[in-house]
Amino acid sequence: MPGHMLTFARMTQETDLSALLGRIADALDRLAPPPPRATQLDAADAFIWHAQPEGLEPVLKVNRIDVALLQGITAQRDTLLDNTRRFAKGLPANNALLWGARGTGKSSLVKAVHATINEEMPHVLALVEIHREDIPSLPRLLTLLRDSSRRVLLFCDDLSFDAADESYKSLKAVLEGGVEGRPTNVVFYATSNRRHLMSRDMIENERATAIHPGETTEEKVSLSDRFGLWLGFHNLDQETFFAIIEGYAKAFELPIALDDLHAQAIEWSMGRGARSGRVAWQFIQDVAGRLGKTLG
């Protein structure tokens, strides 16, 4: 074969190989997870972390209640405020577990405390919420937060684990253990209906079925011990329930007599079978709607 034909054939083969390699590279890029969206933490005061695709979504308006309207949880409020204030000032602070009955103000308190600290020290503290199902991505989130100069309150609402759930290991390493541990600019707050983050039945089942019962169970129970603060929340007595709804009625200037407010509140709570901060807020929304008032 003449030399020029050999050269042409070789060039054609090299071109085909280059095109093939390019297509392979493109395919691998499509299969690989996209890099995290580079959202700056100064874009807002609150964010939601998304694991797929990875990134921080700014929240411009946080759904929250003013801290002054949270009644019946004074001790919990003062403790969490003090811990968060120290953290915002760059001082040592603890991770916090807020546990107890549903609707007792746990998540409302976290958001109210964040807002209060930023009122005292504007823009000092970013609130980043991570959903329970995204806990396995927590180490990757902390890699992003570690490089920020801003202090971050990392928050997970309604946190708990099933007996077969292994994702708790990601959280355990972050709270205290691991090579890197928790970044100094991050504190972790979680709410849960369970004091030990897993049900007592599940704990007992672990003990009954494990080869080394104590080891498996204590590893999961000890997760709660890695929170420096445990704040308990419980259902309200009637006096505190009245104090909450009176505070709402006054703050939103609802035109209703106190006796009528109490009577309607009793009926509402009996219909719900509970007295809690959530039930009080739902009642106030009902009253405001019937009176034609907005709660803006």
Solvent accessible surface area in square Angstrom, and as a share of the most:
residue,aa,sasa,rsa
1,M,151,0.68
2,P,69,0.44
3,G,51,0.50
4,H,137,0.61
5,M,91,0.41
6,L,84,0.42
7,T,65,0.38
8,F,144,0.60
9,A,40,0.31
10,R,132,0.48
11,M,117,0.52
12,T,58,0.34
13,Q,124,0.55
14,E,101,0.45
15,T,87,0.51
16,D,85,0.44
17,L,99,0.49
18,S,71,0.46
19,A,46,0.36
20,L,81,0.40
21,L,100,0.50
22,G,33,0.32
23,R,148,0.54
24,I,83,0.42
25,A,50,0.39
26,D,76,0.39
27,A,36,0.28
28,L,108,0.54
29,D,104,0.54
30,R,183,0.67
31,L,145,0.72
32,A,54,0.42
33,P,110,0.69
34,P,72,0.45
35,P,110,0.69
36,P,51,0.32
37,R,114,0.41
38,A,94,0.73
39,T,39,0.23
40,Q,118,0.52
41,L,17,0.08
42,D,98,0.51
43,A,56,0.44
44,A,12,0.09
45,D,51,0.27
46,A,4,0.03
47,F,3,0.01
48,I,43,0.22
49,W,0,0.00
50,H,55,0.24
51,A,12,0.09
52,Q,142,0.63
53,P,72,0.45
54,E,21,0.09
55,G,0,0.00
56,L,9,0.04
57,E,74,0.33
58,P,54,0.34
59,V,39,0.22
60,L,158,0.79
61,K,179,0.76
62,V,38,0.22
63,N,129,0.66
64,R,101,0.37
65,I,29,0.15
66,D,67,0.34
67,V,26,0.15
68,A,65,0.51
69,L,28,0.14
70,L,14,0.07
71,Q,70,0.31
72,G,43,0.41
73,I,10,0.05
74,T,70,0.41
75,A,75,0.58
76,Q,30,0.13
77,R,60,0.22
78,D,69,0.36
79,T,54,0.31
80,L,0,0.00
81,L,20,0.10
82,D,65,0.34
83,N,2,0.01
84,T,0,0.00
85,R,68,0.25
86,R,86,0.31
87,F,4,0.02
88,A,6,0.04
89,K,122,0.52
90,G,45,0.43
91,L,91,0.45
92,P,116,0.73
93,A,18,0.14
94,N,63,0.33
95,N,3,0.02
96,A,0,0.00
97,L,0,0.00
98,L,0,0.00
99,W,48,0.17
100,G,6,0.06
101,A,36,0.28
102,R,161,0.59
103,G,6,0.06
104,T,7,0.04
105,G,15,0.14
106,K,18,0.08
107,S,27,0.18
108,S,27,0.17
109,L,0,0.00
110,V,0,0.00
111,K,43,0.18
112,A,1,0.01
113,V,0,0.00
114,H,7,0.03
115,A,12,0.09
116,T,21,0.12
117,I,0,0.00
118,N,17,0.09
119,E,117,0.53
120,E,83,0.37
121,M,47,0.21
122,P,108,0.68
123,H,85,0.38
124,V,37,0.21
125,L,0,0.00
126,A,0,0.00
127,L,8,0.04
128,V,0,0.00
129,E,47,0.21
130,I,0,0.00
131,H,65,0.29
132,R,59,0.22
133,E,124,0.55
134,D,23,0.12
135,I,0,0.00
136,P,70,0.44
137,S,3,0.02
138,L,0,0.00
139,P,64,0.40
140,R,114,0.42
141,L,0,0.00
142,L,5,0.03
143,T,81,0.47
144,L,64,0.32
145,L,0,0.00
146,R,81,0.30
147,D,125,0.65
148,S,29,0.19
149,S,123,0.79
150,R,23,0.08
151,R,50,0.18
152,V,0,0.00
153,L,0,0.00
154,L,1,0.00
155,F,5,0.02
156,C,0,0.00
157,D,56,0.29
158,D,73,0.38
159,L,0,0.00
160,S,33,0.21
161,F,6,0.03
162,D,82,0.42
163,A,24,0.19
164,A,94,0.73
165,D,31,0.16
166,E,96,0.43
167,S,18,0.12
168,Y,6,0.02
169,K,101,0.43
170,S,27,0.18
171,L,0,0.00
172,K,34,0.14
173,A,46,0.36
174,V,10,0.06
175,L,3,0.02
176,E,110,0.49
177,G,26,0.25
178,G,60,0.58
179,V,159,0.91
180,E,127,0.57
181,G,16,0.16
182,R,66,0.24
183,P,3,0.02
184,T,125,0.73
185,N,15,0.08
186,V,1,0.00
187,V,0,0.00
188,F,1,0.00
189,Y,0,0.00
190,A,0,0.00
191,T,1,0.01
192,S,1,0.00
193,N,52,0.27
194,R,69,0.25
195,R,117,0.43
196,H,43,0.19
197,L,2,0.01
198,M,7,0.03
199,S,31,0.20
200,R,122,0.44
201,D,114,0.59
202,M,49,0.22
203,I,1,0.00
204,E,82,0.37
205,N,80,0.41
206,E,22,0.10
207,R,84,0.31
208,A,85,0.66
209,T,99,0.57
210,A,24,0.18
211,I,162,0.82
212,H,112,0.50
213,P,56,0.35
214,G,41,0.39
215,E,123,0.55
216,T,51,0.29
217,T,0,0.00
218,E,85,0.38
219,E,64,0.29
220,K,11,0.05
221,V,20,0.12
222,S,30,0.20
223,L,3,0.01
224,S,0,0.00
225,D,95,0.49
226,R,65,0.24
227,F,6,0.02
228,G,48,0.47
229,L,34,0.17
230,W,74,0.26
231,L,17,0.08
232,G,19,0.19
233,F,0,0.00
234,H,119,0.53
235,N,93,0.48
236,L,22,0.11
237,D,82,0.43
238,Q,75,0.33
239,E,141,0.63
240,T,29,0.17
241,F,1,0.01
242,F,29,0.12
243,A,41,0.32
244,I,6,0.03
245,I,0,0.00
246,E,60,0.27
247,G,20,0.19
248,Y,5,0.02
249,A,12,0.09
250,K,171,0.72
251,A,54,0.42
252,F,41,0.17
253,E,132,0.59
254,L,14,0.07
255,P,91,0.58
256,I,41,0.21
257,A,60,0.47
258,L,98,0.49
259,D,115,0.60
260,D,72,0.37
261,L,4,0.02
262,H,39,0.17
263,A,60,0.47
264,Q,54,0.24
265,A,0,0.00
266,I,61,0.31
267,E,130,0.58
268,W,72,0.25
269,S,9,0.06
270,M,145,0.65
271,G,70,0.67
272,R,120,0.44
273,G,68,0.65
274,A,40,0.31
275,R,84,0.31
276,S,4,0.03
277,G,20,0.19
278,R,125,0.46
279,V,8,0.05
280,A,0,0.00
281,W,64,0.23
282,Q,53,0.23
283,F,2,0.01
284,I,0,0.00
285,Q,84,0.37
286,D,49,0.26
287,V,0,0.00
288,A,2,0.01
289,G,55,0.53
290,R,138,0.50
291,L,67,0.33
292,G,68,0.65
293,K,75,0.32
294,T,117,0.68
295,L,48,0.24
296,G,108,1.04
